[in-house]
Amino acid sequence: MAIQSRSLVHVFRATIALLVSLVLLVQPAMAQSILRDAETEAVLDEMSAPLIKAAGLDPRNVKVVLIGDPSINAFVAGGQIVYMNSGTIMQADNANEVQGVIAHELGHIVGGHIIRSSEGMKTATGITILSLLAGIAAVAVGAGEAGMGIMAAGQQAALGKYLAFSRTQESSADAAGVDYLEKAGISGKGSLAFFKRIQNLEYRLAIPQDDSYGRTHPLSGERLAVLEHQYKSSPNWDKPTDPGLEERFERIKAKLKGFASDPKDTLRDYPERDKTEPARYARAYAWHKSAYPDKALEEVNALLAAHPHDPYYLELKGQILLESGKPNEALPALREAVDRTRAQPLISALFGHALIATEDPKNFEEARTVLRAAVTRDNDNPFAWYQLGVVYEREGDLPRAQLATAERYNLEGRSQLALANARQAMQGIKEGTPDWLRAQDIAMVSEAAVHEERRKR
């Protein structure tokens, strides 16, 4: 009986592990950081806007958020946000391939698949719990082996049920993606090419291609067979991508590689004999990362010679100068970049940082104005809030410096620090004012989060 009890505990633990795994399956974790870049976000917005409209959604409410991860992946995790790994862009051959990925993920959003995943998990969990109870009952009357067999079979049935549910959702998103590309007048060639790339990756990883039963997604071969017929029958099949969009995509792809890759790899992929714009862009980031500011500026200046007022090249020049300890020299380029992007918040935050870095009190008022405008238009930028806190502190406005710091920590999920700073801000700001009320909101939210964190310990 002791042996049966230990076996029962083992099976019970395995059953609990299965329930946890089902939860993880429907809540993809963002282990890597979110990457923010004004130019990249503008291009992704441009690429996705016709697809979002075709899906019946409002482009103002849907975001494509970039995750700093070199692997190929994209997913939704609730709301109207498509999360895309940076590796998806870096390994795509063209903009059309990324549009195919976005179309598929929009299918998940419109289909409410994250919400409906709870239905699949509920069914699977029900099977598991019933089999667990039946198994315990069998063990209780002395049928130990039969009881454990019932529980093991229940685990397998539950997992199979959930995986089948997940595969159905993926097939539904595939079909929706075809529809959105068709309505947007965009070719499915890129989507098909991207699925083939995934299939080739599966071959290299020796992932079995003969049985989809144990998978969350249909086999790539099965998907390709269905999609190829649908895409090739579309009048958009041979429709080329807008050359301007393709050019902008190649720029952000090179930019991402330069920013995210090892400089040696970037310089190998974009050797100095390559004088194209994407190559120079990538090398500028590689040289800057390698602490060769003169070589980085040489590349940027060559880009600006061809496009003197390009705001993103100006932004990079200002960034290189600022981070090389020359904030005063960075100001003209960054000020023009802000003007030409109509005060794009991310670029404005960098400009505000440069103004503060000059350590000239005459620049603090402008920095405060620029940063306040930046967080008003985009309050999800911890860096901008940090800089705003710095300028308030330099001006001697400690309560608002504490409020800005509370905003920053709140965005970063550091509830204890957000709570402390919000409470301190409330003590120095006049009660009932908008800033005091905002500090109160952060304090209440953070206090609840702190209590929840303590409860889970």
Buried (B, 14 or more C-beta within 10 A) or exposed (E): EEEBEEBBEEBBEEBEEBBEEBEEBBEEEBEBEEBBBBBBBBBBBBBBBBBBBBBEBEBEEBBBBBBBBBEBEBBBBEEBBBBBBBBBBBBBEBBBBBBBBBBBBBBBBBBEBBEBBEEBBEBBBEBBBBBBEBBBEBBEEEBBEBBBBBBBBBBBBBBBBBBBBBBBBBBBBBBBBBBBBBBBEBBBBBBBBBBBBBBEBBEEEEEEEEEBEEBBBBBBBBBBEBBBEBBEEBEBEEBEBBEEBBEBBBBBBBBBBBBBBEBEEBBEBBEEEEEEBBBBBBBBBBBBBBEEBEBBBBBBEBBBEEEEEBBBBBBBBBBBBBBBEBBBBBBEBBBBBBBBBEBBBBBBBBBBBBBBBBEEEEBBEBBBBBBBBBBEBBBEBBBBBBBBBBBBBBBEBBBBBBBBBBBBBBBEEBBBBBBBBBBBBBEBBEEEEEBBEBBBEBBEBBBEBBEEEEEEE
